[in-house]
């Protein structure tokens, strides 16, 4: 008996075959809609009056910043060929030889940074309380993010490293591994895959890392923020910092189960490099982990700065020499 699950064969990236409508894109529309509805719910709950156009424009520029930041980082940091660095116009010009070549390559970290920059610029220009509104906005982001990762799963991409766990999943398009490696033969034997040739390439079960991320970075993080930190924040901007640190920490851990990007692998490594799919690369760190570490540090520094501002003692009022002091006044009364 095979010790793994098969990726659902009935799932297809296309909503309607033959038309350029994909579930991945629809999942992001759902993600934005959920974040928007949760933001409006909080405004109504707190009786904050704001023009509808102001809120819609805030989301519009946030999404634009997200797309620009995600695209720039996705095509530069995650491109092992450095093609986009030497051809920067290709980042936003997806045509070659008169043909559309797509806009593949987006980075979550770049998207988050781009959205923050765009929202801060727009918010300041409209004299919005960016920290307070940012808390309300970020409180709904993890639940929306869940659907983005479900879109990755429907696409059959971003699978994890090899595993022998009973819920390990067989992805049809995952990289085949050579049985020349002892660890590949060992895992194949454990999960019931027959080795019939010394030159055989086998497809081993993987962690469904997209579902892990949808659950932990999405649902679990949302529950923590929505029901705990949103209601008990010590100062404005606190929820934003908690999300940045919390997402960075959870994603850092889950990256141990996710297969690194091809061509990049482990930019920082402290043990011999094996195959990207190997399950025991604990001292070798992916690009995602490097960015998540920077994210956690940045979030922690941000919280420390806000905490210092919040607890800063109020400055004393300037002394008015034209008014007699209380002591001199008492003397006169005597």
C-alpha positions as CSV (number, residue, x, y, z in Angstrom):
1,X,0.0,0.0,0.0
2,X,1.3,3.4,-1.0
3,X,2.0,5.6,2.0
4,X,1.0,9.0,0.5
5,X,-1.8,11.0,-1.0
6,X,-2.3,11.9,-4.6
7,X,-2.7,15.5,-5.7
8,X,-6.4,15.9,-6.7
9,X,-6.5,15.1,-10.4
10,X,-9.8,17.0,-10.8
11,X,-8.1,20.3,-9.8
12,X,-7.2,22.6,-12.7
13,X,-5.7,26.1,-12.7
14,X,-8.2,27.2,-15.3
15,X,-11.7,28.1,-14.2
16,X,-13.0,27.6,-17.8
17,X,-10.7,25.7,-20.1
18,X,-9.6,27.8,-23.1
19,X,-10.3,31.1,-21.4
20,X,-7.6,33.2,-19.6
21,X,-9.5,32.9,-16.3
22,X,-7.6,31.1,-13.5
23,X,-8.4,30.2,-10.0
24,X,-5.2,31.8,-8.8
25,X,-6.2,35.2,-9.9
26,X,-9.7,34.7,-8.5
27,X,-8.3,33.7,-5.1
28,X,-6.5,37.1,-4.9
29,X,-9.7,38.9,-5.8
30,X,-11.3,37.0,-2.9
31,X,-8.4,37.9,-0.6
32,X,-8.6,41.6,-1.4
33,X,-12.4,41.5,-0.9
34,X,-12.2,39.8,2.5
35,X,-9.6,42.3,3.7
36,X,-11.7,45.2,2.5
37,X,-14.9,43.9,4.2
38,X,-13.1,43.3,7.5
39,X,-11.6,46.8,7.3
40,X,-15.1,48.3,6.8
41,X,-16.5,46.2,9.6
42,X,-14.0,47.6,12.0
43,X,-14.7,51.2,10.9
44,X,-18.4,50.6,11.4
45,X,-17.8,49.0,14.8
46,X,-15.7,51.9,16.0
47,X,-18.0,54.5,14.4
48,X,-15.3,56.0,12.2
49,X,-16.7,58.2,9.6
50,X,-14.8,58.3,6.3
51,X,-15.6,59.0,2.7
52,X,-16.1,55.8,0.6
53,X,-13.8,57.2,-2.1
54,X,-11.0,57.7,0.5
55,X,-11.2,54.0,1.6
56,X,-11.4,52.6,-1.9
57,X,-8.5,54.8,-3.1
58,X,-6.5,53.6,0.0
59,X,-7.0,50.0,-1.1
60,X,-6.4,50.8,-4.8
61,X,-3.0,52.4,-4.1
62,X,-2.2,49.6,-1.6
63,X,-2.8,47.0,-4.3
64,X,-0.8,48.9,-6.8
65,X,2.1,49.1,-4.4
66,X,1.7,45.4,-3.6
67,X,1.9,44.5,-7.3
68,X,4.9,46.7,-8.0
69,X,6.8,45.7,-5.0
70,X,6.0,42.0,-5.4
71,X,7.0,42.1,-9.1
72,X,10.3,44.0,-8.5
73,X,11.5,41.7,-5.7
74,X,10.2,38.5,-7.4
75,X,12.1,39.2,-10.7
76,X,15.3,40.4,-9.1
77,X,15.9,38.6,-5.8
78,X,14.4,35.3,-7.0
79,X,15.8,35.3,-10.5
80,X,19.0,33.2,-10.5
81,X,19.8,34.2,-14.1
82,X,19.9,38.0,-13.2
83,X,18.1,38.6,-16.5
84,X,15.8,41.2,-15.1
85,X,18.6,43.1,-13.5
86,X,20.3,43.5,-16.8
87,X,17.0,44.0,-18.6
88,X,15.0,46.1,-16.1
89,X,12.4,47.2,-18.7
90,X,11.2,43.5,-18.8
91,X,10.0,43.7,-15.3
92,X,6.9,45.5,-16.4
93,X,7.0,44.9,-20.1
94,X,5.9,41.3,-20.6
95,X,6.3,41.2,-24.4
96,X,9.1,39.7,-26.5
97,X,9.2,39.5,-30.2
98,X,5.6,40.7,-30.4
99,X,4.4,37.9,-28.1
100,X,3.1,38.1,-24.6
101,X,5.4,36.2,-22.3
102,X,3.6,36.7,-19.0
103,X,4.3,38.2,-15.7
104,X,5.6,35.2,-13.8
105,X,7.3,36.0,-10.6
106,X,5.9,37.7,-7.5
107,X,7.3,38.0,-4.0
108,X,5.2,38.2,-0.9
109,X,7.9,40.2,1.0
110,X,8.3,42.6,-1.9
111,X,4.5,42.9,-2.1
112,X,4.1,43.7,1.6
113,X,6.9,46.3,1.5
114,X,5.4,47.9,-1.7
115,X,1.9,48.0,-0.1
116,X,3.2,49.6,3.1
117,X,5.1,52.3,1.2
118,X,2.1,53.1,-1.0
119,X,-0.4,53.2,1.9
120,X,1.9,55.4,4.0
121,X,2.4,57.9,1.1
122,X,-1.3,58.0,0.3
123,X,-2.4,58.2,3.9
124,X,-0.1,61.1,4.8
125,X,-1.2,63.0,1.7
126,X,-4.8,62.7,2.9
127,X,-3.9,63.3,6.5
128,X,-5.1,59.8,7.6
129,X,-4.0,58.3,10.9
130,X,-1.8,55.8,9.1
131,X,-0.9,53.8,12.3
132,X,-4.5,53.4,13.4
133,X,-5.8,52.6,9.9
134,X,-2.9,50.3,9.3
135,X,-3.9,48.3,12.4
136,X,-7.4,47.9,11.0
137,X,-6.2,47.0,7.6
138,X,-3.6,44.4,8.6
139,X,-6.0,42.7,11.0
140,X,-7.9,41.2,8.0
141,X,-4.8,40.5,5.8
142,X,-4.0,37.0,7.1
143,X,-7.5,35.6,6.4
144,X,-7.3,37.0,2.9
145,X,-3.8,35.6,2.5
146,X,-5.3,32.1,3.1
147,X,-7.0,32.2,-0.3
148,X,-3.8,33.2,-2.0
149,X,-2.0,30.1,-0.8
150,X,-5.1,28.0,-1.8
151,X,-4.6,29.4,-5.3
152,X,-1.0,28.1,-5.2
153,X,-2.3,24.7,-4.3
154,X,-4.8,24.7,-7.1
155,X,-1.9,25.6,-9.4
156,X,0.0,22.6,-8.1
157,X,3.0,24.7,-7.2
158,X,5.2,25.6,-4.3
159,X,5.2,22.1,-3.0
160,X,7.3,21.0,0.0
161,X,10.3,18.9,0.6
162,X,10.2,15.1,0.7
163,X,8.3,13.4,3.6
164,X,7.2,10.0,4.8
165,X,4.3,11.4,6.7
166,X,0.9,9.8,5.8
167,X,-0.4,13.1,4.4
168,X,2.6,13.5,2.2
169,X,1.3,14.3,-1.3
170,X,2.4,13.1,-4.7
171,X,2.6,16.2,-7.0
172,X,2.6,15.1,-10.7
173,X,4.9,18.0,-11.8
174,X,7.4,17.7,-8.9
175,X,11.1,17.1,-9.7
176,X,12.0,13.4,-10.1
177,X,14.9,12.2,-7.9
178,X,17.6,9.7,-8.7
179,X,17.7,6.4,-6.8
180,X,21.5,6.6,-6.9
181,X,21.0,8.5,-3.6
182,X,20.6,6.3,-0.6
183,X,18.1,8.6,1.1
184,X,15.9,8.5,-2.0
185,X,15.9,4.7,-2.1
186,X,15.2,4.6,1.7
187,X,12.2,6.9,1.5
188,X,10.9,5.2,-1.7
189,X,10.9,1.9,0.2
190,X,9.2,3.4,3.3
191,X,6.3,4.8,1.2
192,X,5.9,1.7,-1.0
193,X,7.4,2.9,-4.3
194,X,9.1,0.0,-6.1
195,X,12.7,0.5,-7.4
196,X,13.0,-1.5,-10.7
197,X,16.1,0.1,-12.2
198,X,19.4,1.4,-10.9
199,X,18.9,4.5,-13.1
200,X,15.3,5.1,-12.1
201,X,14.0,8.6,-11.3
202,X,11.2,8.6,-8.8
203,X,8.7,11.2,-7.7
204,X,8.5,11.1,-3.9
205,X,5.7,12.5,-1.7
206,X,6.1,16.0,-0.6
207,X,4.8,18.2,2.2
208,X,1.7,20.1,1.0
209,X,3.4,23.3,2.1
210,X,0.9,25.6,0.5
211,X,-1.8,24.2,2.8
212,X,0.5,24.5,5.8
213,X,1.0,28.2,5.0
214,X,-2.7,28.8,4.3
215,X,-3.5,27.4,7.7
216,X,-0.8,28.7,9.9
217,X,0.2,32.0,8.2
218,X,-3.4,32.6,7.3
219,X,-6.1,31.2,9.6
220,X,-4.1,30.7,12.8
221,X,-2.3,34.1,12.5
222,X,-5.7,35.8,11.7
223,X,-7.4,34.3,14.8
224,X,-4.5,35.4,17.1
225,X,-4.5,39.0,15.7
226,X,-8.3,39.4,15.3
227,X,-9.4,38.0,18.7
228,X,-6.4,39.0,20.9
229,X,-4.1,41.7,19.7
230,X,-6.7,43.7,17.8
231,X,-8.7,44.2,21.0
232,X,-5.8,44.6,23.4
233,X,-3.3,46.8,21.6
234,X,-1.2,49.1,23.9
235,X,-0.6,51.7,21.2
236,X,-1.5,52.6,17.6
237,X,0.6,50.6,15.0
238,X,1.0,47.6,17.4
239,X,-1.1,45.2,15.3
240,X,1.0,46.0,12.2
241,X,4.2,45.1,14.1
242,X,2.7,41.9,15.5
243,X,1.7,40.8,12.0
244,X,5.2,41.5,10.6
245,X,6.9,39.6,13.4
246,X,4.3,36.8,13.5
247,X,4.2,36.2,9.8
248,X,8.0,36.3,9.6
249,X,8.4,33.7,12.4
250,X,5.7,31.3,11.1
251,X,7.0,31.5,7.6
252,X,10.6,31.0,8.7
253,X,9.6,27.7,10.4
254,X,7.5,26.5,7.5
255,X,10.3,27.2,5.1
256,X,12.0,24.1,6.5
257,X,9.2,22.1,5.0
258,X,9.0,23.9,1.7
259,X,11.3,23.1,-1.3
260,X,13.6,26.1,-2.0
261,X,13.3,27.9,-5.4
262,X,15.2,26.3,-8.3
263,X,18.5,28.0,-9.1
264,X,18.6,29.7,-5.7
265,X,18.5,26.8,-3.2
266,X,20.2,27.8,0.0
267,X,22.1,31.2,-0.2
268,X,23.3,30.7,3.3
269,X,24.4,27.2,4.3
270,X,26.4,25.7,7.2
271,X,26.2,22.0,6.2
272,X,26.9,20.2,3.0
273,X,24.4,21.0,0.3
274,X,22.2,18.1,-0.8
275,X,19.2,18.1,-3.1
276,X,16.7,20.9,-2.6
277,X,14.0,18.3,-1.8
278,X,16.1,16.7,1.0
279,X,14.1,16.9,4.3
280,X,17.1,17.5,6.7
281,X,18.6,20.8,5.5
282,X,18.2,22.4,8.9
283,X,21.3,24.5,9.0
284,X,20.9,25.7,5.4
285,X,18.7,28.7,4.9
286,X,16.5,29.6,2.0
287,X,15.9,33.0,0.5
288,X,12.5,33.0,2.1
289,X,14.1,32.5,5.5
290,X,16.6,35.2,5.0
291,X,13.8,37.7,4.1
292,X,11.7,36.5,7.0
293,X,14.6,37.0,9.4
294,X,15.0,40.6,8.1
295,X,11.2,40.9,8.4
296,X,11.2,39.8,12.1
297,X,14.1,42.2,12.9
298,X,12.4,45.1,11.1
299,X,9.1,44.4,12.9
300,X,10.8,44.2,16.3
301,X,12.6,47.5,15.8
302,X,9.4,49.1,14.6
303,X,7.6,47.9,17.8
304,X,10.4,49.1,20.0
305,X,10.4,52.6,18.4
306,X,6.6,52.9,18.8
307,X,6.7,51.6,22.3
308,X,9.4,54.2,23.2
309,X,7.2,57.0,21.6
310,X,4.2,55.8,23.5
311,X,5.9,55.7,26.9
312,X,7.8,59.0,26.3
313,X,7.1,61.3,29.2
314,X,5.1,64.5,28.3
315,X,7.3,67.6,28.1
316,X,6.8,70.1,30.8
317,X,5.0,73.3,29.8
318,X,7.4,76.3,29.5
319,X,7.7,78.3,32.6
320,X,5.7,81.6,32.5
321,X,7.8,84.2,34.3
322,X,5.1,86.8,34.0
323,X,3.0,84.9,36.6
324,X,4.0,84.7,40.2
325,X,4.9,81.3,41.6
326,X,2.5,79.6,44.1
327,X,5.1,80.2,46.9
328,X,5.3,83.9,46.3
329,X,1.6,84.2,46.0
330,X,1.2,82.5,49.4
331,X,3.6,84.9,51.0
332,X,1.7,87.8,49.7
333,X,-1.5,86.4,51.1
334,X,0.1,86.0,54.6
